[in-house]
């Protein structure tokens, strides 16, 4: 099955961070968000990818082509990505045929979710959505079953706490509903699914409440996903990883000792006379000098000094978990 990965949006809920750096390339446990997506989809059996880019699309496309050079991947530019994810999806029309998976580039998820959708397409048909439960909210759904069944309403819950995960199995006929939704001034994929249900279309779901997934919309979500990945040991090779519960001493420049309190991941940068951890990912050319750092994702460049907690740090700027806006998805 093919997959369409939406990597076009600005990511407004990231605040200024996504204005300076493309959201799909923000690292979680040293791995860009879009790489988490592609890795999980590959494990589920997806063989071909259409990546829709928009905001800072050149950077995203270059990364995908370099990081996944052996993959059957095509990057498509969405011209009207500011109008919503529906417009971004419409850019993929003509690049996929038949059934395909739709996934946003900011979803960190267990590959079993995508695999479960693919396995159930023949039995339940498309459109087919993945549902789960999230304390951070999401698009609520009302359904007719527990593990799988029919979606009765979108945007209205049924008391179960069930929400859309973000993974959807579709076919090329769904582009017609995207177009109709856009004509009515609605730019989201959810609005097109709601229209489909409202006109009598059968939308089914498979529930994955026992599986792990993170909809990474805000700096706080980055830190939550990073904490989970580090704790679970889901880290790339080639760095220094200190697992949970371990403490390691390392020598930096000028023979100043630093202490790493796991889980910590160092994929670059330098550390001198500092205490790092728990839940710290450091990559790029970031340096820590006489710093106390915990619950931080730091990348790009810049210097961390003093006490730094619960921020995303990029090129010398700290982005607080409170620096968020609103974005239509």
Secondary structure, 3 states (H helix, E strand, C coil): CEEEEEECCCCHHHCCHHHHCCHHHCEECCEEHHHHHHHHHHHCCCCEEEEEECCCHHHHHHHHHHHCCCCEEEEEECCCHHHCHHHHHHCCECCECCEEEEEECCEEECHHHHHHHHHHHHHHCCCEEEEEECCCCCCEEEECCCCEEEEEEECCCCCCCEEEEEEEEEEHHHHHHHHHHHHCCCCCHHHHHHHHHHCCCCCEEEECCCCCEEECCCHHHHHHHHHHHHHHCCCCCCCEEECCCCEEEEECHHHCEEEEECCEEECCCEEECCEEECCEEECCCCEEEEEEEEEEEEECCCEEEEEEEEEEEECCEEEECCCCCCCCC
